[in-house]
């Protein structure tokens, strides 16, 4: 059980990492990446659904607890940031990531894929991973 809770750090980091990777590619190869709207959308939806699957796994196994970020990231060594994992936060993350994946899929079919499309999808993914961090940082156990 101790090792399973450690993968919870990946829930917000997977979409953030993928969005930052595509952002670097967009800056480096602006014209090419703006033409590759299908793979960009698919990669970001896949990263969001991967986070939802990890959260679903933790929810179904009833894994709850706290993960200290200072144990994994040297950047947060001097801070006291803790990811709180309980059934409510897992449900919120699952619901939120599936909704954002559906929104990205809807935008893929309804928006004209022009120059700002990739930037919009990257922004949505970065905002969603930031919201996932915020949900995991808040302690909802007092509400349960």
C-alpha positions in Angstrom: 0.0 0.0 0.0 2.9 2.4 0.7 4.2 2.1 -2.8 0.8 2.6 -4.4 0.2 5.9 -2.7 3.5 7.2 -4.1 2.2 7.1 -7.7 -0.4 9.8 -6.7 2.3 12.4 -7.4 1.9 11.5 -11.0 -1.8 12.5 -11.2 -1.2 16.2 -11.7 2.3 15.9 -13.1 1.5 13.8 -16.2 -0.8 16.4 -17.8 1.5 19.2 -16.8 4.6 17.5 -18.2 2.9 16.7 -21.4 1.6 20.2 -21.8 5.0 21.7 -21.1 6.6 19.2 -23.6 4.2 20.3 -26.3 4.7 23.9 -25.4 8.5 23.5 -25.9 7.8 21.8 -29.2 5.5 24.7 -30.2 8.1 27.3 -29.4 10.8 25.3 -31.3 8.7 24.2 -34.3 5.9 26.7 -34.4 4.6 26.1 -38.0 4.9 22.3 -37.7 3.2 21.9 -34.4 0.3 24.2 -35.4 -0.4 21.8 -38.2 -0.4 18.8 -35.9 -3.6 19.5 -34.1 -4.8 15.9 -34.0 -1.7 14.4 -32.3 -1.5 17.3 -29.9 -5.1 16.9 -28.9 -4.8 13.1 -28.6 -1.6 13.4 -26.5 -3.2 15.8 -24.0 -6.4 13.8 -23.8 -4.4 10.6 -23.3 -2.4 12.3 -20.5 -5.6 13.5 -18.8 -7.2 10.1 -19.0 -4.0 8.5 -17.6 -4.3 10.7 -14.6 -8.0 9.7 -14.3 -7.0 6.0 -14.5 -4.3 6.4 -11.8 -6.9 8.2 -9.6 -9.5 5.4 -10.3 -6.9 2.8 -9.3 -6.3 4.5 -6.1 -10.0 5.0 -5.4 -10.9 1.4 -6.1 -8.0 0.1 -4.0 -9.2 2.5 -1.2 -5.8 3.9 -0.8 -5.8 7.0 1.3 -3.0 9.0 3.0 -0.6 11.9 2.6 2.3 12.3 0.3 5.0 14.9 1.1 6.3 16.6 -2.0 9.7 17.3 -0.3 10.4 13.5 -0.5 10.2 13.6 -4.3 11.0 17.0 -5.6 14.1 18.9 -4.4 12.4 22.1 -5.4 9.9 21.7 -2.5 12.5 20.6 0.1 12.2 23.6 2.3 8.3 23.7 2.1 5.7 21.7 3.8 3.5 20.8 0.8 1.5 17.7 1.2 -0.8 15.9 -1.2 -3.9 14.7 0.7 -5.4 11.6 -0.8 -8.8 10.4 0.2 -11.9 9.1 -1.5 -13.4 12.6 -2.1 -10.3 14.1 -3.7 -10.0 11.0 -5.9 -13.6 11.3 -7.0 -13.1 15.0 -7.8 -10.0 14.4 -9.8 -11.6 11.5 -11.8 -14.7 13.7 -12.5 -12.7 16.7 -13.4 -10.2 15.0 -15.7 -12.9 13.2 -17.6 -14.8 16.4 -18.1 -11.7 18.3 -19.3 -10.9 15.4 -21.7 -14.5 15.6 -23.1 -14.1 19.4 -23.4 -10.9 19.0 -25.4 -12.5 16.4 -27.6 -15.5 18.8 -28.2 -13.2 21.7 -29.0 -11.3 19.5 -31.4 -14.5 18.8 -33.4 -16.1 22.3 -33.1 -13.3 24.8 -33.3 -11.5 25.7 -36.5 -8.0 24.4 -36.0 -6.0 27.6 -36.8 -3.0 29.2 -35.3 -4.2 29.6 -31.7 -5.7 26.1 -31.3 -2.6 24.4 -30.0 -2.0 27.2 -27.6 -5.5 27.0 -26.3 -5.3 23.2 -25.7 -2.0 23.6 -24.0 -3.5 26.3 -21.7 -6.5 24.2 -20.9 -4.2 21.3 -19.9 -1.9 23.5 -17.8 -4.9 25.0 -16.0 -6.5 21.6 -15.4 -3.2 20.2 -13.9 -3.0 23.3 -11.7 -6.6 22.7 -10.5 -5.7 19.0 -9.8 -2.7 20.2 -7.7 -5.1 22.6 -5.8 -7.6 19.8 -5.2 -4.9 17.4 -3.9 -3.3 20.1 -1.7 -6.6 20.9 0.1 -7.5 18.6 2.9 -11.1 17.5 2.3 -11.0 14.9 5.2 -12.6 17.4 7.5 -15.6 17.4 5.3 -16.1 13.7 5.2 
